[in-house]
C-alpha cells in the first residue's frame, strides 16, 4: 500500500497536483519510511514484504537528491525515472517470487 501511495504521489506531483492528503495519511517522508524499515526487520518480515518499503526509501532518496542537488531533468522525464524505478522493483519482485517457487518445487521433488 505504501508503494502505491508513493507512486500516486509522484504521478500527481509531476502533473502539478499537490496532494497533502496522501502525504499526511501515509507519512510520505524519509523518517517514517526508515522507521517502517526498522520495524520490518524487528518483526521479521521477509524480503518480499520489505520490497515496497525499499521502493519508498529509494523514491525518497531520489526526491532528496533532486531537492538539494538538483537532477537536470524536467517533470515528464522525472516521471519516467520514477516509472523505471517501479518497473525495476516489479522485476525484482518477480525474480524473488520465481526463486521461491523454484525452491518449493525442488523441495517437493526431493521429498518424494
Secondary structure by P-SEA (a helix, b strand, c coil): caaaaaaaaaaaaaaccccaaaaaaccccaaaaaaaaaaaaaaccccccaaaaaaaaaaaaaaaaaacccccccaaaaaaaaaaaaaaaaaaaaaaaaaaaaaaaaaaaaac
